[in-house]
Amino acid sequence: MSILNQLKTKIYTPEKLKSQLAVWEFQDKKIVFTNGCFDLLHLGHIDYLSKAKDLGDILIIGLNTDQSVRKIKGNTRPITDENSRAMILASLSFIDAIVYFGEDTPYELIKLVQPDILVKGSDYSEEQIVGYDIVKGKGGEVKTLDFLSGYSTSAIEKRIRGENK
């Protein structure tokens, strides 16, 4: 199988992910879940995602669809389309699965995944994190990670547009 096709196998539909989750559960793997837009992948994303992976065995990314990114970030975003963003994430060796979601929040996806550890940035309190109730209800952990200072796609976009001068 080509490398490109190997990367594509990391991009799951919810149905395909459900089957794979059963395999990982049988293997007693600790599942970590996080979500985001991951538009213009940068060092801050790599830092955050690698730290998330360090918390368990399997890292699953809930990736906002283009439509949901526009709803959250405005009509100029995403800069990179959902298929490109998914393939770029899939190329990272420490990411095990990517699944799109188009809802306002990944709540339904978290219900499907039932992660052992739910991770978000430290700009949220644990109780504010969507899916907190699901993960805590099953005895899992909710973790917040600090962002790498100076890195954000929004800041990059502003620099490109000359808004930070």
C-alpha positions as CSV (number, residue, x, y, z in Angstrom):
1,M,0.0,0.0,0.0
2,S,1.3,3.5,-0.9
3,I,2.1,6.0,1.9
4,L,-0.7,8.2,0.7
5,N,-3.2,5.3,1.0
6,Q,-1.8,4.5,4.4
7,L,-2.5,8.0,5.5
8,K,-6.0,7.8,4.2
9,T,-6.7,4.8,6.4
10,K,-6.4,7.1,9.4
11,I,-9.4,9.1,8.3
12,Y,-12.5,7.4,9.6
13,T,-16.2,7.7,9.2
14,P,-18.1,7.4,12.5
15,E,-19.2,3.9,11.5
16,K,-15.7,2.7,10.6
17,L,-14.4,4.3,13.8
18,K,-16.9,2.4,15.9
19,S,-15.5,-0.9,14.6
20,Q,-11.9,0.2,15.2
21,L,-12.8,1.4,18.7
22,A,-13.9,-2.2,19.5
23,V,-10.5,-3.5,18.4
24,W,-8.7,-0.9,20.6
25,E,-10.9,-1.7,23.5
26,F,-10.2,-5.4,23.2
27,Q,-6.5,-4.5,23.1
28,D,-7.0,-2.5,26.3
29,K,-5.7,0.7,24.7
30,K,-6.1,4.0,26.5
31,I,-8.0,6.3,24.2
32,V,-7.3,10.0,24.1
33,F,-9.7,12.4,22.3
34,T,-9.3,16.0,21.3
35,N,-10.9,18.2,18.7
36,G,-10.4,21.3,16.7
37,C,-10.0,23.1,13.3
38,F,-6.3,22.6,13.0
39,D,-6.2,25.1,10.1
40,L,-2.6,25.9,9.0
41,L,-0.9,23.3,11.1
42,H,1.9,25.0,13.1
43,L,4.3,24.3,16.0
44,G,1.6,25.1,18.6
45,H,-0.6,22.3,17.2
46,I,2.3,19.9,17.1
47,D,3.2,20.7,20.7
48,Y,-0.5,20.4,21.9
49,L,-1.2,17.2,19.9
50,S,2.0,15.4,20.9
51,K,1.4,16.2,24.6
52,A,-2.2,14.8,24.2
53,K,-0.8,11.6,22.7
54,D,1.6,11.2,25.6
55,L,-1.4,10.8,27.9
56,G,-2.5,7.5,26.3
57,D,-2.1,4.9,23.6
58,I,-4.5,6.0,20.9
59,L,-5.0,9.7,19.8
60,I,-8.3,10.4,18.0
61,I,-8.9,13.8,16.5
62,G,-12.3,15.2,16.0
63,L,-11.8,17.6,13.0
64,N,-14.3,20.4,12.3
65,T,-15.7,20.3,8.8
66,D,-15.2,23.4,6.6
67,Q,-18.8,24.4,7.2
68,S,-18.4,24.2,10.9
69,V,-15.1,26.2,10.8
70,R,-16.8,29.0,8.9
71,K,-19.6,29.1,11.5
72,I,-17.0,29.4,14.3
73,K,-14.3,31.5,12.7
74,G,-16.0,33.4,10.0
75,N,-16.2,33.3,6.2
76,T,-12.4,33.7,5.6
77,R,-11.8,30.4,7.3
78,P,-10.8,27.7,7.0
79,I,-7.7,28.6,5.0
80,T,-7.0,25.0,4.3
81,D,-9.9,22.7,3.3
82,E,-11.0,19.8,5.5
83,N,-9.5,17.1,3.3
84,S,-6.1,18.8,3.3
85,R,-6.3,19.3,7.0
86,A,-7.2,15.7,7.6
87,M,-4.3,14.4,5.4
88,I,-1.8,16.7,7.0
89,L,-2.9,15.5,10.5
90,A,-2.8,11.9,9.3
91,S,0.8,12.4,8.2
92,L,1.8,12.9,11.9
93,S,2.9,9.5,13.2
94,F,1.5,10.0,16.6
95,I,-2.1,10.5,15.4
96,D,-4.1,7.3,15.1
97,A,-7.5,8.5,13.8
98,I,-9.2,11.5,12.4
99,V,-13.0,11.8,12.1
100,Y,-14.9,14.8,10.8
101,F,-17.8,16.4,12.7
102,G,-20.0,19.2,11.4
103,E,-22.1,19.9,14.5
104,D,-21.5,23.0,16.7
105,T,-19.7,20.8,19.2
106,P,-18.2,17.3,19.2
107,Y,-20.6,16.0,21.8
108,E,-22.1,13.3,19.7
109,L,-18.7,12.2,18.6
110,I,-17.4,12.0,22.2
111,K,-20.5,9.9,23.0
112,L,-19.4,7.5,20.2
113,V,-15.7,7.4,21.1
114,Q,-16.1,7.2,24.9
115,P,-12.5,8.3,25.5
116,D,-10.6,7.5,28.6
117,I,-9.0,10.9,28.4
118,L,-10.6,14.1,26.9
119,V,-8.1,16.9,26.2
120,K,-8.6,20.6,25.4
121,G,-6.6,23.7,25.7
122,S,-6.2,25.4,29.1
123,D,-8.3,28.3,27.9
124,Y,-11.2,26.2,29.1
125,S,-11.9,25.0,32.7
126,E,-12.5,21.2,32.8
127,E,-16.2,21.8,33.5
128,Q,-16.6,24.0,30.4
129,I,-15.2,21.3,28.1
130,V,-17.9,19.7,25.9
131,G,-18.1,16.0,26.8
132,Y,-16.9,16.5,30.4
133,D,-20.0,14.8,31.7
134,I,-19.6,11.8,29.4
135,V,-15.9,11.2,30.2
136,K,-16.3,11.8,34.0
137,G,-19.4,9.7,34.0
138,K,-17.5,6.6,32.8
139,G,-14.6,7.2,35.2
140,G,-12.3,8.9,32.7
141,E,-10.1,12.0,32.9
142,V,-10.5,15.5,31.5
143,K,-7.2,17.3,31.0
144,T,-6.3,20.8,29.9
145,L,-3.0,21.6,28.2
146,D,-1.3,24.9,28.0
147,F,-0.8,26.3,24.5
148,L,2.6,27.1,23.2
149,S,2.9,30.9,23.5
150,G,3.0,32.9,20.3
151,Y,1.4,30.3,18.0
152,S,-2.1,30.4,16.6
153,T,-3.7,30.2,13.2
154,S,-5.7,33.4,13.9
155,A,-2.4,35.3,14.7
156,I,-0.8,34.0,11.5
157,E,-3.9,35.1,9.5
158,K,-3.7,38.6,11.0
159,R,0.0,38.9,10.2
160,I,-0.6,37.8,6.6
161,R,-3.4,40.4,6.3
162,G,-1.1,43.1,7.8
163,E,-3.4,43.6,10.8
164,N,-0.6,43.3,13.4
165,K,1.5,46.2,12.2
